[in-house]
Amino acid sequence: MLTHLLRLALLTLSVLLPTQLTHAQDAVDIPAKIAAMGEANLKQLGQIVTDLAATGDNSVVPVLTALADGNLYLDETSGRVVIQNGGISDPLTGEAVDLGAEADLSRIRVNNGLRRDISAALSGMTLMSDNPSTRLSAAQAFLSKPDAANLPLLDEAIPAETDANVRAAMETARAVTILSSDEASVEDKQAAVPQIAQGAGRSAMTILTSALASAPDDVKPTIQAAISGLEQGRAVWAALQNVWFGVSLGSVLLLAAIGLAITFGVMGVINMAHGEMVMLGAYTTFLVQLVIRQSFPGLLDYSLLIALPVAFLVTGAIGVGIERGIIRWLYGRPLETLLATWGLSLILQQTVRSIFGPTNQMVIAPTWMSGSTDFFGLAITYNRFWIVIFALIVFFMLLLILNRTPLGLQMRAVTQNRRMASAMGIRTPFVDAMTFGLGSGIAGLAGVALTQIDNISPNLGQNYIIDSFMVVVFGGVGNLWGTFVGALTLGVANKFLEPYAGAVLGKILILVLIILFIQRRPRGLFALKGRAIEQ
């Protein structure tokens, strides 16, 4: 019998309670409350703000915002309350209002105390909004400006929250508020510290460090332990961030060195003009984008994609011309080849300087390469990300060419034994020209990528030529996998040494370590038998 009575009582409450709440909400006449603002004093305004916020109606948000900003006015002539912010509009509908020439507007004045009440009311309304993004913004606002007065709002909103991300932000805001409150108990503050350390992200260290000085003695050990844990976590993430920076630098080195690896490995030519092929690829990108900006502005976002084949063909053709015009007369004479290509690099630099001037040129980054993202605490810029992807694509395409095409088969044959390849009918002069052109074309592709992270100037190639040779020698002459591993290894090593030794000393240390390594392994990490080694 008692069970039946309880069920009947609960059923009656479930029917009557929503009705009573609806009636209470309907009892507030929103237009009448807004109209009463014009003649109300500060105390009455405070009550009106409370009543309007209690309705939970989003239409009152512009009214309260205008009141706090000083944009709510009373027309003394008509007795109408309006918003004046560039124009005169109705507070509820937002529609333009024409008050006529006899209008006499006077601002409805508020003080700082009422502004705080309005801010709290608006926060409470946004915290209970139907839009998860609005609720998240409100929770983040509470997190940035903790106030003990917000605790009842958070305590009410957290149990009702269904979105996991918003709920976590609310709980973190509540923890920060408790830790900064003078009225919270020691136990509550101790319980709040782990929540802050876990949920406040990069701001957690600042929040906990600021709270440490004024915290009760019983809470300080908990805060200090949380700070120590955050410092250890930061050290791990800093190491991972350095790894990412090293990978991005390694991808640049890979692009700059991979063309040199195949020319040096197959032909045994020390090409000091390889850096200028990179520079020419960058200037080709600049010219392509200049034409697109002037004639086809709608294609500006695709300018880099258009510049890739153009830069490859231009620098590849120049490479073939260099091999046919200069290099083929100097085979077997490495010192003369080095001097000739070094002189050629100076000629190319001065030619570009005479045409484009000594000042840096700019290539506009497309929208899909602009900005950055946060990946599990790692800051990743889109331009570096796409360069890493592009370097991998170029690397594997080159592997495909070397292992799955007739030209690649002939190049590998010439690398292993030039005389035997010639005896078997392979046209070694043609292979030399195509190899040099392929290496120069890949250098041009590297120049396209470098336009997004470096200045375009006649000296661009000089910044990468030494590093490219170090990558090739360290990884193993003529071995693409060795170049891949060498580029990533040197990139990561550079980024780990720079914070301790500086950029210049870090490069010197890398050079010394490579020299010591070559003393033990003259053929590099992955030795490949080739003409240069045999001779």
C-alpha positions as CSV (number, residue, x, y, z in Angstrom):
1,M,0.0,0.0,0.0
2,L,2.8,2.4,0.9
3,T,4.6,1.6,-2.4
4,H,1.4,2.5,-4.3
5,L,1.1,5.8,-2.4
6,L,4.7,6.7,-3.2
7,R,4.2,6.0,-6.9
8,L,1.1,8.1,-6.9
9,A,2.9,11.0,-5.2
10,L,5.8,10.8,-7.7
11,L,3.4,10.7,-10.6
12,T,1.6,13.8,-9.3
13,L,4.8,15.7,-8.8
14,S,6.0,14.8,-12.3
15,V,2.9,16.3,-13.8
16,L,2.6,19.3,-11.6
17,L,6.2,20.4,-11.3
18,P,6.9,21.3,-15.0
19,T,3.6,23.1,-15.0
20,Q,4.5,25.2,-12.0
21,L,7.9,26.0,-13.5
22,T,6.4,27.0,-16.8
23,H,4.0,29.3,-15.0
24,A,6.8,30.9,-13.0
25,Q,8.7,31.6,-16.1
26,D,5.6,32.9,-17.9
27,A,5.0,35.2,-14.9
28,V,7.9,37.4,-16.0
29,D,6.7,39.8,-18.6
30,I,9.9,40.5,-20.5
31,P,8.7,43.5,-22.5
32,A,7.3,45.1,-19.3
33,K,10.5,44.5,-17.5
34,I,12.5,46.1,-20.3
35,A,10.1,49.1,-20.4
36,A,10.5,49.5,-16.6
37,M,14.3,49.9,-17.0
38,G,13.9,53.5,-18.2
39,E,12.7,54.8,-14.8
40,A,14.3,52.3,-12.5
41,N,17.0,53.1,-9.9
42,L,20.1,51.0,-9.5
43,K,18.5,48.7,-6.9
44,Q,15.5,48.2,-9.1
45,L,17.7,47.6,-12.2
46,G,19.5,44.9,-10.2
47,Q,16.2,43.2,-9.5
48,I,15.1,43.5,-13.2
49,V,18.4,42.0,-14.3
50,T,17.9,39.1,-12.0
51,D,14.3,38.5,-13.2
52,L,15.3,38.7,-16.9
53,A,18.2,36.3,-16.4
54,A,15.9,33.9,-14.5
55,T,13.7,33.5,-17.6
56,G,16.6,31.8,-19.4
57,D,15.3,33.5,-22.6
58,N,18.2,34.2,-25.1
59,S,16.3,37.3,-26.3
60,V,17.3,39.2,-23.2
61,V,21.0,38.7,-23.8
62,P,21.3,41.7,-26.2
63,V,19.4,43.9,-23.7
64,L,21.7,43.0,-20.7
65,T,24.8,43.3,-22.9
66,A,23.7,46.8,-24.1
67,L,22.9,47.8,-20.5
68,A,26.4,46.7,-19.3
69,D,28.1,48.5,-22.3
70,G,26.2,51.7,-21.8
71,N,24.2,51.4,-25.0
72,L,20.7,51.2,-23.5
73,Y,18.8,54.4,-23.7
74,L,15.3,55.8,-22.7
75,D,13.5,58.1,-25.1
76,E,12.0,60.7,-22.8
77,T,9.5,61.7,-25.4
78,S,7.9,58.3,-26.0
79,G,9.0,56.5,-22.9
80,R,10.5,53.7,-25.0
81,V,13.7,51.9,-24.1
82,V,16.0,51.3,-27.1
83,I,19.5,50.3,-28.0
84,Q,21.7,52.9,-29.6
85,N,24.9,51.4,-31.1
86,G,25.5,53.0,-34.5
87,G,21.8,53.1,-35.0
88,I,18.6,52.9,-32.9
89,S,17.0,49.4,-32.6
90,D,14.5,47.6,-30.5
91,P,16.0,45.7,-27.6
92,L,14.1,42.5,-28.1
93,T,13.8,42.2,-31.9
94,G,16.8,44.1,-33.0
95,E,14.8,45.8,-35.7
96,A,15.6,49.5,-36.5
97,V,13.4,52.0,-34.8
98,D,12.4,55.5,-36.0
99,L,11.7,57.7,-33.0
100,G,11.3,60.9,-35.1
101,A,12.8,64.3,-34.8
102,E,11.4,64.9,-31.3
103,A,13.3,62.0,-29.7
104,D,15.1,62.8,-26.5
105,L,17.5,60.0,-25.6
106,S,19.0,59.6,-22.2
107,R,21.4,56.8,-21.2
108,I,20.3,54.3,-18.6
109,R,23.2,54.6,-16.1
110,V,24.8,51.6,-14.4
111,N,27.6,51.3,-11.9
112,N,30.4,48.7,-11.5
113,G,28.4,46.7,-9.1
114,L,25.5,46.3,-11.5
115,R,28.0,45.5,-14.3
116,R,29.3,42.6,-12.3
117,D,25.8,41.4,-11.6
118,I,25.0,41.6,-15.4
119,S,28.2,39.7,-16.2
120,A,27.4,37.0,-13.7
121,A,23.8,36.8,-15.1
122,L,25.0,36.5,-18.7
123,S,27.6,33.9,-17.7
124,G,24.8,31.9,-16.0
125,M,22.6,32.1,-19.0
126,T,25.4,31.1,-21.4
127,L,26.4,28.3,-19.1
128,M,22.9,26.8,-19.4
129,S,22.6,27.5,-23.2
130,D,21.4,24.9,-25.6
131,N,24.5,25.5,-27.8
132,P,27.6,23.4,-26.6
133,S,30.0,26.0,-28.0
134,T,28.3,28.8,-26.0
135,R,28.5,26.7,-22.8
136,L,32.2,25.9,-23.5
137,S,32.9,29.6,-24.0
138,A,31.2,30.4,-20.7
139,A,33.2,27.7,-18.8
140,Q,36.4,29.1,-20.3
141,A,35.5,32.6,-19.2
142,F,34.9,31.3,-15.7
143,L,38.3,29.6,-15.9
144,S,40.1,32.7,-16.9
145,K,38.4,34.9,-14.3
146,P,37.6,32.7,-11.2
147,D,35.0,34.2,-8.9
148,A,33.5,32.4,-5.9
149,A,30.1,33.8,-6.9
150,N,30.2,31.5,-9.9
151,L,30.4,28.3,-7.9
152,P,26.6,27.9,-7.5
153,L,26.2,28.3,-11.2
154,L,28.9,25.7,-11.9
155,D,27.5,23.3,-9.3
156,E,24.1,23.5,-11.0
157,A,25.4,23.2,-14.6
158,I,28.0,20.3,-14.2
159,P,25.5,17.5,-13.3
160,A,23.3,18.5,-16.2
161,E,26.1,18.7,-18.7
162,T,26.1,16.0,-21.4
163,D,29.0,17.1,-23.5
164,A,32.3,15.6,-22.2
165,N,34.5,18.4,-23.3
166,V,32.2,21.1,-21.9
167,R,31.9,19.2,-18.7
168,A,35.7,18.9,-18.3
169,A,36.0,22.6,-18.9
170,M,33.3,23.3,-16.2
171,E,35.0,21.0,-13.7
172,T,38.4,22.7,-14.3
173,A,36.8,26.1,-13.9
174,R,35.2,25.0,-10.6
175,A,38.6,23.6,-9.4
176,V,40.4,26.9,-10.2
177,T,37.6,28.9,-8.5
178,I,37.9,26.7,-5.4
179,L,41.7,27.0,-5.3
180,S,41.5,30.8,-5.5
181,S,38.7,31.1,-2.9
182,D,39.4,32.1,0.7
183,E,36.3,30.3,1.9
184,A,37.0,26.8,0.5
185,S,38.2,24.1,2.8
186,V,41.7,22.6,2.7
187,E,40.2,19.3,1.6
188,D,38.4,20.9,-1.3
189,K,41.5,22.8,-2.4
190,Q,43.6,19.6,-2.3
191,A,41.0,17.8,-4.4
192,A,41.0,20.7,-6.9
193,V,44.8,20.6,-7.6
194,P,44.8,17.4,-9.6
195,Q,41.9,18.5,-11.7
196,I,43.7,21.8,-12.5
197,A,46.9,19.9,-13.4
198,Q,45.0,17.6,-15.7
199,G,42.4,19.9,-17.3
200,A,43.9,23.4,-17.5
201,G,46.3,22.5,-20.3
202,R,49.2,24.9,-20.8
203,S,47.7,27.3,-18.2
204,A,48.0,24.7,-15.4
205,M,51.6,25.6,-14.5
206,T,50.8,29.3,-14.3
207,I,47.6,28.8,-12.2
208,L,49.3,26.5,-9.8
209,T,52.5,28.6,-9.5
210,S,50.4,31.7,-8.8
211,A,48.3,29.9,-6.2
212,L,51.4,28.4,-4.4
213,A,52.4,31.6,-2.6
214,S,49.0,32.3,-1.0
215,A,47.9,28.7,-0.5
216,P,47.4,27.2,3.0
217,D,50.4,25.3,4.3
218,D,48.5,22.0,4.1
219,V,47.8,22.6,0.4
220,K,51.3,23.7,-0.6
221,P,52.8,20.1,-0.8
222,T,50.0,19.0,-3.1
223,I,50.5,22.0,-5.4
224,Q,54.3,21.5,-5.4
225,A,53.9,17.8,-6.3
226,A,51.5,18.7,-9.1
227,I,54.0,21.4,-10.4
228,S,56.8,18.8,-10.3
229,G,54.7,16.4,-12.3
230,L,53.8,19.1,-14.9
231,E,57.5,20.0,-15.2
232,Q,58.4,16.3,-15.9
233,G,55.6,16.2,-18.5
234,R,56.8,19.4,-20.1
235,A,60.3,17.9,-20.4
236,V,58.9,14.9,-22.2
237,W,56.7,17.1,-24.5
238,A,59.6,19.4,-25.1
239,A,61.7,16.4,-26.2
240,L,58.9,15.3,-28.5
241,Q,58.6,18.8,-29.9
242,N,62.3,18.8,-30.6
243,V,61.9,15.5,-32.4
244,W,59.2,17.1,-34.6
245,F,61.4,20.1,-35.3
246,G,64.2,17.7,-36.2
247,V,62.0,15.7,-38.5
248,S,60.9,18.9,-40.3
249,L,64.5,20.1,-40.6
250,G,65.5,16.6,-41.8
251,S,62.8,16.6,-44.4
252,V,64.3,19.9,-45.8
253,L,67.8,18.4,-45.7
254,L,66.4,15.3,-47.5
255,L,64.9,17.3,-50.3
256,A,68.1,19.3,-50.7
257,A,70.4,16.3,-50.5
258,I,68.5,13.6,-52.4
259,G,69.4,14.9,-55.8
260,L,73.0,15.3,-54.8
261,A,73.0,11.7,-53.6
262,I,72.1,10.2,-57.0
263,T,74.5,12.5,-59.0
264,F,77.3,11.9,-56.6
265,G,76.6,8.2,-56.3
266,V,76.2,7.4,-59.9
267,M,78.6,9.9,-61.5
268,G,81.1,10.6,-58.8
269,V,80.8,14.3,-59.5
270,I,81.2,16.8,-56.6
271,N,78.7,19.3,-57.8
272,M,79.1,22.6,-55.9
273,A,76.4,24.2,-58.0
274,H,73.7,21.9,-56.6
275,G,72.6,24.6,-54.2
276,E,72.0,26.9,-57.1
277,M,69.6,24.4,-58.6
278,V,67.6,24.7,-55.3
279,M,67.8,28.5,-55.7
280,L,66.6,28.4,-59.3
281,G,63.7,26.2,-58.2
282,A,62.7,28.9,-55.7
283,Y,62.9,31.7,-58.2
284,T,60.9,29.6,-60.7
285,T,58.2,29.4,-58.0
286,F,58.3,33.1,-57.6
287,L,57.9,33.7,-61.3
288,V,55.0,31.2,-61.6
289,Q,53.2,32.9,-58.7
290,L,53.9,36.3,-60.2
291,V,52.2,35.3,-63.5
292,I,49.3,33.7,-61.6
293,R,48.8,36.8,-59.5
294,Q,48.7,39.1,-62.5
295,S,46.8,37.0,-64.9
296,F,44.9,34.2,-63.0
297,P,44.3,35.4,-59.5
298,G,41.7,32.7,-58.9
299,L,44.5,30.0,-59.1
300,L,46.7,31.6,-56.4
301,D,45.9,28.8,-53.9
302,Y,47.2,26.3,-56.4
303,S,50.4,28.2,-57.4
304,L,52.7,25.9,-55.6
305,L,51.2,22.8,-57.2
306,I,51.6,24.4,-60.6
307,A,55.2,25.5,-59.8
308,L,56.3,21.9,-58.9
309,P,56.4,20.5,-62.5
310,V,57.6,23.8,-63.9
311,A,60.5,24.0,-61.4
312,F,61.4,20.3,-62.0
313,L,61.5,20.8,-65.8
314,V,63.4,24.1,-65.7
315,T,66.1,22.9,-63.3
316,G,66.3,19.5,-64.9
317,A,66.9,21.0,-68.3
318,I,69.6,23.3,-66.8
319,G,71.1,20.3,-65.2
320,V,71.3,18.4,-68.5
321,G,72.8,21.4,-70.1
322,I,75.5,21.7,-67.4
323,E,76.4,18.0,-67.7
324,R,76.6,18.1,-71.5
325,G,78.4,21.4,-71.6
326,I,80.8,21.2,-68.7
327,I,80.8,18.0,-66.6
328,R,81.3,15.4,-69.3
329,W,84.7,16.9,-70.2
330,L,85.9,16.5,-66.6
331,Y,85.0,12.9,-65.7
332,G,87.8,11.3,-63.6
333,R,89.2,14.7,-62.5
334,P,87.3,15.4,-59.3
335,L,89.4,18.5,-58.4
336,E,88.7,20.2,-61.7
337,T,85.0,19.2,-61.5
338,L,84.8,20.8,-58.0
339,L,86.4,24.0,-59.2
340,A,84.3,24.2,-62.3
341,T,81.0,23.7,-60.5
342,W,82.0,26.2,-57.8
343,G,82.7,28.8,-60.5
344,L,79.4,27.9,-62.1
345,S,77.6,28.5,-58.8
346,L,79.1,32.0,-58.6
347,I,78.0,32.7,-62.2
348,L,74.5,31.5,-61.5
349,Q,74.3,33.6,-58.3
350,Q,75.4,36.7,-60.0
351,T,73.1,36.2,-62.9
352,V,70.1,35.8,-60.7
353,R,71.3,38.8,-58.6
354,S,71.5,40.9,-61.8
355,I,68.0,39.9,-63.0
356,F,66.0,39.9,-59.7
357,G,68.2,42.2,-57.6
358,P,69.9,41.3,-54.3
359,T,66.8,41.8,-52.1
360,N,64.7,38.9,-50.9
361,Q,61.6,37.9,-52.9
362,M,58.3,36.7,-51.4
363,V,56.1,33.8,-52.3
364,I,52.6,34.0,-50.8
365,A,51.7,30.8,-48.8
366,P,48.4,29.2,-49.9
367,T,45.7,29.1,-47.4
368,W,46.0,25.3,-46.9
369,M,49.7,25.8,-45.8
370,S,49.0,28.7,-43.4
371,G,48.4,28.5,-39.7
372,S,49.1,25.7,-37.2
373,T,47.4,23.1,-35.1
374,D,47.9,21.6,-31.7
375,F,48.4,17.8,-31.9
376,F,48.3,16.2,-28.4
377,G,50.3,19.2,-27.1
378,L,52.7,19.4,-30.1
379,A,52.6,22.7,-32.1
380,I,52.6,21.7,-35.7
381,T,52.7,24.4,-38.4
382,Y,50.9,23.4,-41.7
383,N,53.8,24.6,-43.9
384,R,56.3,22.3,-42.1
385,F,53.8,19.4,-42.1
386,W,53.2,19.6,-45.8
387,I,56.9,19.8,-46.5
388,V,57.5,16.6,-44.5
389,I,54.7,14.9,-46.5
390,F,56.1,16.3,-49.8
391,A,59.7,15.1,-48.9
392,L,58.3,11.5,-48.3
393,I,56.4,11.6,-51.6
394,V,59.5,12.7,-53.5
395,F,61.7,10.1,-51.8
396,F,59.4,7.1,-52.5
397,M,58.8,8.3,-56.1
398,L,62.5,8.4,-56.6
399,L,62.8,4.9,-55.2
400,L,60.1,3.8,-57.6
401,I,62.0,5.3,-60.5
402,L,65.2,3.6,-59.6
403,N,63.7,0.2,-58.9
404,R,60.8,0.0,-61.4
405,T,61.9,1.9,-64.6
406,P,64.4,1.1,-67.4
407,L,66.3,4.4,-66.6
408,G,66.5,3.4,-62.9
409,L,67.9,-0.1,-63.9
410,Q,70.5,1.5,-66.1
411,M,71.5,4.0,-63.4
412,R,72.0,1.2,-60.9
413,A,74.0,-0.8,-63.4
414,V,76.3,2.2,-64.1
415,T,76.6,2.7,-60.4
416,Q,77.8,-0.8,-59.8
417,N,80.1,-1.2,-62.7
418,R,80.3,1.5,-65.4
419,R,82.6,-0.5,-67.8
420,M,80.5,-3.6,-67.7
421,A,77.3,-1.5,-68.2
422,S,78.9,0.1,-71.2
423,A,80.0,-3.3,-72.6
424,M,76.4,-4.5,-72.2
425,G,75.1,-1.7,-74.5
426,I,74.0,0.9,-72.0
427,R,74.6,4.4,-73.2
428,T,76.5,5.7,-70.2
429,P,76.7,9.3,-71.5
430,F,72.9,9.3,-71.8
431,V,72.5,7.9,-68.3
432,D,74.9,10.5,-67.0
433,A,72.9,13.3,-68.6
434,M,69.6,12.0,-67.4
435,T,70.9,11.3,-63.9
436,F,72.3,14.8,-63.6
437,G,69.0,16.2,-64.9
438,L,67.0,14.1,-62.5
439,G,69.2,15.2,-59.5
440,S,68.9,18.9,-60.6
441,G,65.2,18.6,-61.1
442,I,64.7,17.2,-57.6
443,A,66.8,20.1,-56.3
444,G,64.4,22.4,-58.0
445,L,61.5,20.7,-56.2
446,A,63.4,21.4,-52.9
447,G,63.5,25.0,-53.9
448,V,59.7,25.1,-54.3
449,A,59.3,23.7,-50.8
450,L,61.9,26.1,-49.3
451,T,59.9,29.2,-50.5
452,Q,57.6,28.5,-47.6
453,I,60.2,28.5,-44.8
454,D,63.2,30.5,-46.1
455,N,64.0,33.8,-47.8
456,I,64.3,33.6,-51.6
457,S,67.6,35.2,-52.4
458,P,70.6,34.5,-54.7
459,N,72.4,33.0,-51.7
460,L,69.6,30.5,-50.8
461,G,71.4,27.4,-52.1
462,Q,74.6,28.2,-50.1
463,N,72.7,27.7,-46.9
464,Y,72.1,24.0,-47.7
465,I,75.0,22.8,-49.8
466,I,77.3,21.9,-46.9
467,D,74.5,20.2,-45.0
468,S,73.6,18.3,-48.1
469,F,77.1,16.9,-48.6
470,M,77.2,16.0,-44.9
471,V,73.9,14.0,-45.3
472,V,75.2,12.2,-48.4
473,V,78.6,11.3,-46.9
474,F,77.1,10.3,-43.5
475,G,74.3,8.2,-45.0
476,G,76.4,6.5,-47.7
477,V,77.3,7.7,-51.2
478,G,74.6,6.7,-53.7
479,N,72.3,5.0,-51.2
480,L,68.9,6.7,-51.0
481,W,67.9,5.0,-47.7
482,G,71.2,6.1,-46.3
483,T,70.4,9.7,-47.4
484,F,66.9,9.3,-45.8
485,V,68.3,8.1,-42.4
486,G,71.2,10.6,-42.5
487,A,68.9,13.6,-43.1
488,L,66.6,12.7,-40.3
489,T,69.4,11.9,-37.9
490,L,71.3,15.1,-38.6
491,G,68.0,17.1,-38.4
492,V,67.0,15.7,-35.0
493,A,70.6,15.9,-33.7
494,N,70.8,19.6,-34.7
495,K,67.6,20.4,-32.8
496,F,68.7,18.7,-29.7
497,L,72.1,20.4,-29.7
498,E,70.9,23.9,-30.5
499,P,69.3,24.7,-27.0
500,Y,72.6,23.8,-25.3
501,A,75.3,24.8,-27.7
502,G,73.6,27.3,-30.0
503,A,73.0,27.1,-33.7
504,V,76.6,27.7,-34.9
505,L,78.4,25.6,-32.3
506,G,75.8,22.9,-32.8
507,K,76.6,22.6,-36.5
508,I,80.3,22.5,-35.7
509,L,79.8,19.7,-33.2
510,I,77.7,17.8,-35.8
511,L,80.6,18.3,-38.4
512,V,83.2,17.0,-35.9
513,L,81.0,14.0,-35.0
514,I,80.6,13.1,-38.7
515,I,84.3,13.4,-39.3
516,L,85.0,11.0,-36.4
517,F,82.3,8.7,-37.7
518,I,83.8,8.7,-41.3
519,Q,87.1,7.7,-39.8
520,R,85.6,4.5,-38.6
521,R,83.2,3.9,-41.5
522,P,84.5,5.6,-44.6
523,R,81.6,4.5,-46.7
524,G,78.9,5.9,-44.4
525,L,76.0,4.2,-42.7
526,F,74.9,2.2,-45.8
527,A,77.9,1.4,-48.0
528,L,77.2,1.1,-51.7
529,K,79.8,-0.1,-54.1
530,G,80.2,2.4,-56.9
531,R,82.6,4.0,-59.3
532,A,83.7,6.7,-56.9
533,I,84.6,4.2,-54.2
534,E,86.4,1.8,-56.6
535,Q,88.6,4.6,-57.8
